[in-house]
């Protein structure tokens, strides 16, 4: 017939609480496999086998779950590995682009130095040609200024002469007026 919880706990070497936990964890176990005899609860033979094999059954239930988890983990691992490969390729492309950019920068800097040197050489040539042109221009300016001064001097002398003539005419008119005025008083 059946066994009590005490007998089962002694046989399985588990506490009464552990047996009760196993009974409560199996759905419908109490209604199907237990019955009351006097003031204690007895478990039928099929229930005893279920409780005895409880650990094996739990392991078997966990095993498919573990297998599913392992499969899931493998899928996640594969996805992560693919993502890492893609990221590695992106990093390699960025590194290559950075290398190209650095090479272009170096080429640009060297070209700038070369152009600056060329500009310095051209500046030196322009300065020497500017100084010779200035000397030639100064010589021409001196000749022109001497000619201009001579012409300007003649114009100035002509203007002074004209001013003197006008001034002389003005004096004569005044003296004539004064003489004329004296003469008028004379008649009066």
Backbone bond lengths (Angstrom), bond angles and torsions (degrees), N, CA, C in turn:
res aa  C-N    CA-C-N  psi(-1)  N-CA   C-N-CA  omega(-1)  CA-C   N-CA-C  phi
1 X - - - 1.432 - - 1.520 109.95 -
2 X 1.336 120.25 -150.25 1.447 122.65 -175.40 1.518 113.19 -92.01
3 X 1.291 114.33 178.47 1.458 121.07 179.73 1.525 108.56 -125.00
4 X 1.312 115.44 152.94 1.457 120.47 176.59 1.537 108.76 -83.80
5 X 1.303 114.89 168.42 1.484 120.66 179.96 1.524 108.91 -63.97
6 X 1.357 118.22 -37.38 1.456 121.90 179.13 1.524 110.53 -63.49
7 X 1.315 116.62 -47.66 1.471 120.36 -179.33 1.532 109.97 -62.38
8 X 1.313 116.58 -42.48 1.469 121.08 -179.89 1.529 111.11 -64.88
9 X 1.313 117.00 -39.00 1.471 119.75 179.69 1.517 111.09 -66.41
10 X 1.320 117.63 -36.99 1.459 120.84 177.41 1.522 110.26 -68.74
11 X 1.308 116.27 -41.72 1.464 121.00 -178.55 1.536 111.13 -66.62
12 X 1.319 117.39 -44.75 1.478 121.57 -178.37 1.525 112.65 -86.83
13 X 1.318 116.94 -6.38 1.464 124.07 -178.59 1.533 110.60 58.26
14 X 1.315 112.89 48.25 1.466 121.06 175.71 1.514 108.92 -126.42
15 X 1.293 116.79 161.13 1.469 119.86 177.41 1.526 109.80 -77.71
16 X 1.334 115.92 163.89 1.459 120.89 178.21 1.529 110.05 -62.60
17 X 1.320 116.28 -37.51 1.472 120.70 179.45 1.533 110.30 -63.25
18 X 1.314 117.63 -39.60 1.471 121.13 179.14 1.521 110.20 -64.88
19 X 1.353 117.01 -40.26 1.461 120.87 178.06 1.522 109.40 -64.46
20 X 1.334 116.51 -44.65 1.475 120.40 178.45 1.543 111.33 -61.83
21 X 1.310 117.70 -37.92 1.470 121.03 178.26 1.526 110.39 -64.55
22 X 1.315 116.43 -41.50 1.469 119.99 178.22 1.526 110.41 -64.14
23 X 1.320 116.26 -43.19 1.472 120.43 179.15 1.526 109.94 -60.90
24 X 1.327 116.45 -43.97 1.474 120.71 -178.14 1.526 111.87 -70.68
25 X 1.318 118.42 -28.11 1.468 120.64 -178.02 1.531 112.79 -76.96
26 X 1.328 117.92 -20.78 1.471 121.11 179.44 1.523 107.77 -91.88
27 X 1.324 116.05 123.23 1.465 120.66 -178.50 1.540 111.54 -65.68
28 X 1.325 115.67 130.37 1.467 121.63 175.62 1.511 114.51 70.11
29 X 1.309 118.51 12.73 1.471 121.38 -178.47 1.525 111.20 -64.12
30 X 1.340 118.38 -46.46 1.471 122.32 -176.89 1.527 110.88 -61.76
31 X 1.274 118.01 -42.34 1.468 119.69 -176.84 1.526 111.85 -72.82
32 X 1.327 118.23 -31.45 1.464 121.14 -175.86 1.533 113.25 -90.91
33 X 1.323 117.15 -38.34 1.470 120.10 -168.24 1.530 115.58 -116.41
34 X 1.298 120.02 1.87 1.464 120.59 179.60 1.533 110.28 -120.17
35 X 1.324 113.56 153.10 1.465 120.14 174.47 1.517 107.46 -150.50
36 X 1.299 116.68 160.33 1.453 122.00 -174.68 1.523 109.54 -101.38
37 X 1.310 114.22 128.50 1.468 120.99 175.71 1.519 105.69 -123.81
38 X 1.337 114.95 118.38 1.462 122.59 -175.37 1.528 109.18 53.31
39 X 1.305 119.16 -116.36 1.460 121.19 -176.67 1.534 112.37 -111.08
40 X 1.303 116.03 15.73 1.470 117.23 178.04 1.534 109.80 -131.63
41 X 1.371 113.77 164.39 1.462 121.95 -175.97 1.512 108.98 -100.09
42 X 1.341 116.27 133.63 1.455 119.98 177.11 1.514 109.17 -117.88
43 X 1.333 114.25 150.65 1.463 122.10 -178.24 1.519 106.99 -113.77
44 X 1.333 117.33 133.38 1.470 120.30 -179.50 1.521 110.97 -72.35
45 X 1.319 116.82 172.06 1.471 121.77 -174.89 1.533 111.95 -62.06
46 X 1.291 115.87 -40.73 1.479 118.22 179.37 1.524 110.30 -63.61
47 X 1.339 118.17 -39.22 1.464 123.09 177.02 1.512 111.40 -65.00
48 X 1.369 115.84 -38.03 1.462 120.26 178.96 1.520 109.42 -63.46
49 X 1.344 115.80 -43.83 1.467 119.06 178.33 1.528 111.28 -62.20
50 X 1.320 115.32 -39.75 1.469 118.96 178.88 1.522 110.86 -62.73
51 X 1.324 116.72 -44.70 1.461 120.07 -179.55 1.528 111.19 -68.64
52 X 1.352 117.17 -35.82 1.464 120.43 178.54 1.527 110.45 -67.04
53 X 1.303 116.39 -36.84 1.476 120.70 -179.02 1.538 112.08 -93.86
54 X 1.305 116.12 12.51 1.472 120.59 -176.47 1.534 111.80 -57.17
55 X 1.318 116.63 -44.28 1.474 120.56 -179.78 1.517 111.32 -63.86
56 X 1.353 116.62 -43.77 1.471 119.92 178.72 1.519 110.61 -63.13
57 X 1.333 114.58 -42.43 1.461 119.17 -178.80 1.536 110.45 -64.24
58 X 1.324 116.95 -42.47 1.469 120.76 178.21 1.529 110.85 -62.31
59 X 1.333 114.83 -41.60 1.467 118.42 178.12 1.518 110.61 -62.01
60 X 1.345 116.17 -41.66 1.460 120.05 -179.98 1.530 110.85 -66.69
61 X 1.312 115.90 -37.56 1.468 119.16 176.79 1.521 110.82 -67.24
62 X 1.320 115.57 -38.22 1.465 119.59 179.87 1.519 111.62 -71.99
63 X 1.308 115.58 -31.72 1.461 118.64 -176.58 1.525 112.74 -60.58
64 X 1.338 119.92 -48.02 1.464 117.52 175.48 1.526 112.08 -61.95
65 X 1.323 115.70 -36.09 1.470 118.20 176.71 1.522 110.73 -63.88
66 X 1.324 115.17 -41.58 1.457 118.97 178.00 1.527 110.45 -65.52
67 X 1.318 115.45 -40.18 1.462 119.28 178.88 1.533 109.76 -61.89
68 X 1.329 114.99 -43.47 1.469 119.07 178.46 1.534 110.36 -64.24
69 X 1.334 116.06 -41.15 1.460 119.81 177.61 1.519 110.86 -64.61
70 X 1.320 116.88 -41.62 1.462 120.85 177.96 1.527 110.85 -62.10
71 X 1.347 115.79 -43.59 1.463 119.75 178.12 1.529 110.36 -62.63
72 X 1.316 114.09 -42.33 1.469 119.20 178.52 1.523 110.28 -62.80
73 X 1.330 116.47 -43.80 1.464 120.89 178.55 1.529 111.31 -62.49
74 X 1.346 115.65 -40.08 1.464 119.17 178.30 1.519 110.78 -63.86
75 X 1.330 116.77 -41.50 1.462 120.40 177.99 1.526 110.90 -62.69
76 X 1.319 114.93 -43.53 1.468 119.33 178.55 1.526 110.02 -62.93
77 X 1.334 115.82 -42.57 1.466 119.92 178.12 1.521 111.33 -59.92
78 X 1.329 116.26 -43.67 1.469 119.90 179.84 1.530 110.65 -64.14
79 X 1.317 115.99 -41.84 1.471 119.58 178.47 1.519 110.42 -62.73
80 X 1.323 115.92 -44.48 1.468 119.80 179.81 1.523 111.78 -64.29
81 X 1.333 116.48 -38.97 1.469 119.71 177.84 1.524 110.71 -63.95
82 X 1.336 116.98 -41.06 1.464 119.95 177.35 1.527 110.68 -63.03
83 X 1.324 115.78 -42.88 1.457 119.40 178.31 1.527 111.37 -62.89
84 X 1.321 116.11 -39.80 1.468 119.49 177.57 1.526 111.33 -63.28
85 X 1.331 116.24 -40.73 1.466 119.60 177.58 1.524 110.80 -61.44
86 X 1.331 115.58 -43.84 1.471 119.73 179.51 1.530 109.72 -63.06
87 X 1.318 116.57 -44.06 1.467 120.37 179.95 1.527 111.12 -64.52
88 X 1.328 116.74 -39.61 1.470 120.22 177.12 1.521 110.38 -60.97
89 X 1.320 116.44 -41.94 1.467 120.38 179.39 1.529 110.23 -66.00
90 X 1.338 117.32 -41.10 1.461 120.57 177.95 1.521 110.81 -63.44
91 X 1.326 116.13 -40.78 1.472 119.73 178.64 1.524 110.25 -64.37
92 X 1.329 116.89 -41.36 1.468 120.28 178.67 1.530 110.32 -62.30
93 X 1.339 117.13 -41.99 1.468 120.83 178.92 1.528 110.79 -64.44
94 X 1.331 115.95 -42.82 1.462 119.10 178.57 1.523 111.43 -64.79
95 X 1.332 116.62 -38.42 1.462 120.41 178.29 1.526 110.33 -63.82
96 X 1.320 116.22 -41.52 1.457 120.70 178.64 1.533 110.17 -64.07
97 X 1.334 116.63 -43.27 1.468 120.32 178.70 1.528 110.56 -63.98
98 X 1.318 116.64 -38.79 1.453 120.66 177.97 1.529 111.19 -64.71
99 X 1.320 116.37 -42.28 1.469 120.50 176.88 1.522 110.84 -60.35
100 X 1.325 117.04 -44.14 1.467 121.01 178.79 1.519 110.22 -62.51
101 X 1.322 116.43 -42.45 1.458 120.50 179.63 1.531 110.87 -62.14
102 X 1.319 116.27 -41.93 1.459 119.66 178.87 1.523 111.10 -64.74
103 X 1.332 117.17 -40.44 1.465 120.11 177.82 1.515 110.75 -63.06
104 X 1.337 116.41 -42.66 1.463 119.90 177.88 1.523 111.19 -63.37
105 X 1.315 116.26 -39.89 1.462 120.49 179.15 1.530 110.41 -62.93
106 X 1.321 116.41 -43.97 1.464 120.49 178.65 1.527 110.43 -62.79
107 X 1.337 116.67 -42.92 1.463 120.66 179.00 1.524 110.66 -63.19
108 X 1.325 116.82 -40.41 1.460 120.82 179.71 1.525 111.03 -65.29
109 X 1.318 116.39 -42.84 1.467 120.09 179.27 1.526 110.67 -63.34
110 X 1.316 117.13 -43.90 1.466 119.37 179.64 1.532 110.77 -66.00
111 X 1.324 116.99 -37.54 1.472 120.33 177.00 1.526 110.16 -64.87
112 X 1.322 117.03 -39.76 1.466 120.53 177.49 1.521 110.85 -62.77
113 X 1.328 117.04 -43.02 1.472 120.13 177.67 1.533 110.38 -61.67
114 X 1.318 116.41 -43.35 1.454 120.39 -179.84 1.536 110.57 -62.71
115 X 1.316 116.27 -43.04 1.466 120.14 179.28 1.528 111.93 -66.93
116 X 1.331 117.09 -38.31 1.461 119.74 177.37 1.526 110.77 -62.58
117 X 1.321 115.56 -42.32 1.461 119.76 178.42 1.532 110.41 -62.71
118 X 1.305 116.32 -41.16 1.465 121.20 178.74 1.536 110.39 -64.08
119 X 1.327 116.63 -40.96 1.463 121.16 178.35 1.527 110.06 -64.52
120 X 1.330 117.86 -39.92 1.470 121.11 177.69 1.530 110.89 -61.21
121 X 1.336 115.41 -44.08 1.465 118.77 178.87 1.518 110.70 -61.91
122 X 1.339 115.86 -44.53 1.462 119.48 179.46 1.528 111.04 -64.98
123 X 1.318 117.49 -37.06 1.467 121.02 177.90 1.522 110.05 -62.52
124 X 1.323 115.72 -42.84 1.463 119.56 178.64 1.520 111.08 -61.28
125 X 1.331 116.92 -41.45 1.462 119.95 177.97 1.519 111.48 -65.93
126 X 1.327 116.86 -40.44 1.459 120.40 179.43 1.519 111.06 -66.17
127 X 1.315 117.19 -39.46 1.466 120.11 179.92 1.524 110.71 -62.77
128 X 1.324 116.73 -42.98 1.473 118.67 179.59 1.520 110.43 -67.13
129 X 1.351 117.57 -40.14 1.471 118.92 179.25 1.520 110.02 -71.46
130 X 1.332 118.48 -33.00 1.468 121.66 177.22 1.519 110.14 -65.04
131 X 1.326 116.74 -42.02 1.470 119.00 -178.36 1.528 110.56 -66.11
132 X 1.345 117.48 -39.63 1.468 118.68 177.92 1.517 110.64 -68.38
133 X 1.348 116.59 -37.50 1.465 119.23 177.77 1.521 110.56 -66.33
134 X 1.331 117.45 -37.14 1.456 120.66 178.99 1.528 110.20 -66.26
135 X 1.335 114.96 -40.50 1.460 117.80 179.12 1.523 110.04 -63.74
136 X 1.336 115.77 -43.51 1.461 119.23 178.81 1.526 110.20 -65.05
137 X 1.325 115.92 -40.99 1.459 120.05 -179.93 1.522 109.96 -66.35
138 X 1.324 118.16 -37.97 1.460 121.16 178.21 1.521 110.35 -63.86
139 X 1.308 115.82 -40.05 1.465 119.11 177.37 1.520 110.99 -63.00
140 X 1.313 116.69 -44.24 1.472 120.36 178.37 1.514 110.35 -65.81
141 X 1.341 116.90 -41.65 1.460 121.05 -179.97 1.531 110.73 -62.33
142 X 1.322 115.91 -39.11 1.466 118.84 179.21 1.513 109.53 -63.53
143 X 1.336 116.95 -44.87 1.456 120.18 178.57 1.521 110.11 -62.62
144 X 1.319 115.61 -44.86 1.465 119.35 179.78 1.517 110.91 -65.28
145 X 1.300 116.43 -41.28 1.464 118.87 -178.24 1.526 110.47 -67.62
146 X 1.325 118.15 -36.37 1.461 119.95 176.92 1.521 109.55 -63.45
147 X 1.330 116.90 -45.35 1.468 120.68 178.21 1.519 110.37 -63.48
148 X 1.323 116.13 -42.53 1.461 120.28 -179.31 1.518 110.03 -66.28
149 X 1.323 116.93 -39.17 1.468 119.84 179.03 1.521 110.27 -64.16
150 X 1.315 115.14 -40.16 1.465 118.31 179.51 1.516 109.88 -63.79
151 X 1.315 116.14 -45.91 1.471 120.05 179.44 1.510 110.00 -64.67
152 X 1.293 116.29 -42.03 1.454 121.40 -179.79 1.531 110.26 -64.50
153 X 1.321 115.72 -38.87 1.460 120.03 178.22 1.522 110.84 -64.01
154 X 1.324 117.47 -41.77 1.458 120.96 178.31 1.516 110.48 -63.83
155 X 1.320 116.78 -43.77 1.463 120.37 178.90 1.516 110.30 -61.57
156 X 1.311 116.35 -39.84 1.444 120.87 -178.05 1.536 109.91 -66.85
157 X 1.311 115.54 -43.25 1.464 119.33 179.66 1.525 110.35 -63.96
158 X 1.346 115.59 -39.70 1.468 119.33 179.23 1.522 110.09 -63.42
159 X 1.305 116.85 -41.43 1.469 120.39 -179.59 1.528 110.27 -66.19
160 X 1.331 116.23 -38.72 1.472 119.05 179.63 1.533 109.97 -65.88
161 X 1.299 115.29 -40.34 1.463 118.94 178.96 1.517 110.82 -63.26
162 X 1.323 116.54 -43.79 1.464 120.68 179.29 1.524 109.96 -62.78
163 X 1.317 116.50 -40.49 1.467 119.86 179.10 1.530 111.03 -63.49
164 X 1.306 116.49 -38.87 1.462 120.19 179.09 1.523 111.01 -65.66
165 X 1.307 115.86 -39.80 1.460 120.14 179.79 1.519 109.87 -64.66
166 X 1.321 115.57 -45.42 1.469 119.81 179.91 1.521 109.53 -63.26
167 X 1.292 116.72 -41.21 1.455 121.01 179.83 1.539 110.96 -63.49
168 X 1.292 115.31 -42.07 1.458 120.34 178.81 1.525 111.25 -63.35
169 X 1.315 115.21 -41.47 1.467 119.95 177.61 1.519 110.57 -62.63
170 X 1.295 115.84 -40.93 1.470 120.06 -179.65 1.534 110.31 -64.50
171 X 1.292 118.33 -38.21 1.468 121.75 179.99 1.535 110.50 -66.70
172 X 1.294 113.32 -41.45 1.471 116.77 -179.47 1.522 111.02 -65.32
173 X 1.290 116.92 -38.54 1.464 119.68 178.90 1.519 110.09 -64.67
174 X 1.312 118.08 -38.44 1.451 121.39 -179.74 1.535 110.06 -67.16
175 X 1.280 113.50 -44.15 1.474 116.51 -179.17 1.527 110.04 -65.38
176 X 1.312 117.68 -35.97 1.456 121.53 177.22 1.508 110.14 -65.36
177 X 1.345 116.25 -41.34 1.458 120.07 179.56 1.527 109.80 -65.42
178 X 1.314 116.07 -41.98 1.456 117.61 -179.92 1.510 111.09 -65.87
179 X 1.299 116.67 -38.92 1.453 119.65 177.48 1.517 110.14 -66.35
180 X 1.312 113.46 -40.54 1.462 117.52 179.98 1.519 109.75 -66.27
181 X 1.321 115.46 -39.98 1.448 118.64 179.29 1.543 110.83 -66.14
182 X 1.302 115.92 -38.12 1.462 118.99 178.49 1.520 109.93 -64.17
183 X 1.285 112.63 -36.01 1.447 116.88 -179.28 1.511 110.65 -68.79
184 X 1.194 117.17 -37.10 1.460 120.01 -179.74 1.517 111.24 -64.18
185 X 1.322 115.52 -40.47 1.453 118.94 177.81 1.539 110.98 -66.78
186 X 1.200 106.71 -24.77 1.431 111.93 -178.76 1.535 112.23 -64.94
187 X 1.308 112.61 -35.00 1.443 117.22 179.62 1.507 111.55 -79.44
188 X 1.019 122.75 -16.94 1.440 127.17 -171.17 1.440 112.13 -89.36
